[in-house]
Amino acid sequence: MKPDTHPNYQPVVFQDQSSDFAFLTKSTMSSQETIQWEDGNEYPLIKVEISSHSHPFYTGKQKTIDAGGRVDKFRRRYGK
């Protein structure tokens, strides 16, 4: 194998901005910001807008979309 072809995985903290939820995992991403984690070590901090902790699919708090209105609008527009 060629040397230096694989990415460098390092521990990184991802923080959900909408729910203030954070988790530590390995990633190839890096950041200038750091955060002190529960184990006392500092890790790079990656801020995300949505994660499994705040996404409606995972939380079960999905919004009902007015699909009937969209279907009627489609039928009016295309004559069906």
C-alpha positions as CSV (number, residue, x, y, z in Angstrom):
1,M,0.0,0.0,0.0
2,K,1.0,3.6,-0.6
3,P,2.0,5.5,2.6
4,D,-0.1,8.5,3.7
5,T,-3.2,7.6,1.7
6,H,-5.5,6.9,4.6
7,P,-7.1,9.8,6.5
8,N,-6.1,10.6,10.1
9,Y,-8.9,9.8,12.5
10,Q,-8.8,11.7,15.8
11,P,-11.2,12.1,18.7
12,V,-13.6,15.0,18.1
13,V,-16.6,16.3,20.1
14,F,-19.7,17.1,18.0
15,Q,-22.1,19.6,19.7
16,D,-25.8,20.1,18.6
17,Q,-26.5,23.8,18.8
18,S,-30.3,23.4,19.0
19,S,-30.4,21.0,22.0
20,D,-27.0,21.5,23.6
21,F,-26.3,17.8,23.2
22,A,-22.7,16.6,22.6
23,F,-21.0,13.4,21.9
24,L,-17.4,12.2,21.5
25,T,-16.4,10.2,18.5
26,K,-13.6,9.7,16.0
27,S,-13.6,11.8,12.8
28,T,-11.3,13.2,10.1
29,M,-12.7,16.7,10.8
30,S,-10.7,19.3,12.8
31,S,-11.5,22.6,14.3
32,Q,-9.7,25.5,16.0
33,E,-12.2,25.5,18.8
34,T,-11.7,23.0,21.7
35,I,-13.8,21.8,24.6
36,Q,-12.9,20.1,27.8
37,W,-14.7,16.7,27.8
38,E,-16.0,14.7,30.8
39,D,-12.7,12.7,31.0
40,G,-10.7,16.0,31.6
41,N,-9.1,16.0,28.2
42,E,-9.5,18.7,25.5
43,Y,-10.8,17.8,22.1
44,P,-11.6,19.7,18.9
45,L,-15.2,21.0,18.9
46,I,-17.4,20.7,15.8
47,K,-20.7,22.5,16.0
48,V,-23.7,21.1,14.1
49,E,-27.2,22.5,13.7
50,I,-29.0,19.2,14.0
51,S,-28.2,15.7,15.2
52,S,-30.1,12.6,16.2
53,H,-30.9,14.2,19.5
54,S,-32.9,17.1,17.9
55,H,-34.0,15.7,14.5
56,P,-37.8,15.1,14.3
57,F,-37.4,11.6,12.8
58,Y,-35.4,10.4,15.8
59,T,-37.3,12.3,18.5
60,G,-40.8,11.2,17.3
61,K,-42.0,14.8,17.2
62,Q,-42.7,15.0,13.4
63,K,-44.9,17.8,12.1
64,T,-47.9,16.8,9.9
65,I,-47.7,18.4,6.5
66,D,-50.9,19.4,4.7
67,A,-50.5,16.9,1.9
68,G,-54.1,17.2,0.8
69,G,-53.7,20.9,-0.1
70,R,-50.6,20.1,-2.1
71,V,-52.4,17.4,-4.1
72,D,-55.3,19.7,-4.8
73,K,-53.0,22.4,-6.0
74,F,-51.3,19.9,-8.3
75,R,-54.6,18.8,-9.8
76,R,-55.7,22.3,-10.4
77,R,-52.5,23.2,-12.0
78,Y,-52.3,20.2,-14.4
79,G,-56.1,19.7,-14.9
80,K,-56.7,16.4,-13.3
